[in-house]
Amino acid sequence: MTIKKPNTGTEFFFKNFPFFSHLDKDLPVMQVKANDSTFAKTYIMQFPTPVPVKWIAELINAKLTGNTSGNATGINELHKVEPGDLVFVDHPKYYDKCISSAASFIIINKETSVPEGKALLIVDNPFEAYCAIVNHFRPFMPATKAVSDSALIGEGTHIFPTAFIGHHVTIGKNCIIHPQVTIMDHTIIGDHVIIQAGTVIGSDAFYYNTKKNRDMWYKKMPSCGRVIIEDEVEIGAGCTIDRGVSHDTIIGRGTKMDNMIHIGHDTVIGKNCLIAAQVGIAGVVTLEDGVTLWGQVGVNKTLTIGSNAVIFAQSGVGKDTEGNKTYFGSPIEDAREKMKELVWVKRIPELWEKVMVKK
């Protein structure tokens, strides 16, 4: 079957996405819009048309101050916000950072001065308000069959028995989806992609609102992002790629992944990267083009590994890493320097014996 290019307008959502049927057609429906192309480098969770902030305030029962006539263009997290975005903050530590960020609309639990052009939506529980907005536009929809009727599957693509394809998934041409692969809702997969058995694409982010002054310390933050897999990607068996919380998790064109790899939420893997078995990458990480991670490398959250960097096996990456270099160790260091250190460490017994003999 030839893949169809979906219309991204509001009417398309109500016609093709049955789980929005309970909404008023005059209300906006959430979508993800790419900046430049189908596989742009950054994806922003946006509304198809700007949403009046007054309407959002009514939805979450918020007191509105500041620019009450503004329109929100998207919903986002603090570390990803852009002008026009709606964001929430519920901890005094981040009040100033959030208010001075690029976000135009802030859900907050404190009355404070409002910078020009911005608006505050004041509520008792900003986290719950944020969840209410996400769940309104992206409500849970249970599956009733192995391959959803709303999935778009390209010509020449083979889907093995026992694979699961969720709602509104798009799969390009000439792909191979092996048995027991799970592709969750709204995932986009390009052409000539191979996904080996047992891999899960688009699972929820491991991302929680933490408050230790309540009975349940960790409350789940709903994931409304997607997973985007570009052309010519190969993913091994037993891998997990989490979808973004508000942005997308992206695997760049030509990247090859071995078995049993975990990719965290909102992480962007560049083009032509090579990732060996049992690598674990936390959320909001950027791997630039041509990065190689050998087996069992661990990568901490919210950092960048520069283009063409090579990380040797069992290394731990805890900070931003310059490209075009080779690294080893935990924490990582320049591989040559680290190897020299290990040579001297091995000589410690010999050197100690010499010192003791001289005494």
C-alpha positions, 0 to 999 in steps of 0.5 A: 500500500502506498503511504498517504501524507496526512492532512495536519489541519483540525478537520483531519483530527476529528475525521480520522482520530476517533478519540477526539470525537468528544471534543468541540470542533472549535477547540484546538487539537494537539499535534507536533509540527516540524520546523523545516522538514518531515525529519527536522532536527527539532520538533515542537509540541504545538497546537494546529492553531494558536489557543487563546490563553483565556480558554486555557485558563478556563480549562484549568480553572486558573487566575490569569494575569499579564497578557490576557489576550495572548495565544499559546502555540504549544505546551512544553517543558522548561528545558525546551521552551520557545516563545509562544509556549506554555510551561508549568513551574511548581517549585520556588527554586525554578520560579525565576528561571521559568518566568525569565525563560522563552516561555510566553505563558507560565502555569504557576502557584504563586502570584508575582510580577509578570514580564511584559508580553507574558501571562501567568496562569495561577493555580494551586497545583501547576503539575495537575493543571499541566497534566489536565491540558495534556490529557485533554488533547492527547487522551489515552486510547486503548488498542483493540487489534494488533495493527490499528486501522489508523496506522499508515504503512508504506509500500513494500513494508513487511510486518511479521505476526505478533508485532503491534502497531498502535494508533496513528503510527506512520511507517515508510516504504520497504521496512521490516518489522520483526515479531513481537515489536511494539510500536506505540501511538503516533510514532513515525518511521521512515523508509528502509528501516529494520526493527528486530524482534522484541523492541519497544518504540514509543514507551512512556518517558521515565519522568515524574513530578517529585514531592516528598511531602505527599503520600505518593512521592512520584507522580507520572508526567504524561508523555505527549511527544513521539518517537521519530525514526528516520530513513535507513535506521536499523534497531536490534532486538530487545531495545527500548526507545522512550517517546518524548515528554513534550518534544520528540525522541529522534533517531537520525538517518543511517544510525545503527543500533545493536541489541538491548539498548535503551534511549531515554525521552526527548533524546536526539541521536544524529545521523550515522551513529553506531551504538553497541549492545547494552548502551543506556542513554538518559533523557534529553541527550544529544548525540551529534552526527557520527558518534560511536558508543561501544558496549555498556556505555552509560550516558547521563541526562541533558548533555551533548556528545560532539560529532564523530566522538568515540566512547569505548566500552563500559565508559560513563559519560557525565558531562558534555563531550567534545567531538572528534576525540576518543574517550574511555573510563568512568567518568570518561577521559581522553582514551590515550591519557586514561590508558597511560594511567592504567599502565601506571596503576598496574605498576603500583605493586612493582613500584611499592616493592622497590620502595620497600626494598630501599627502606 
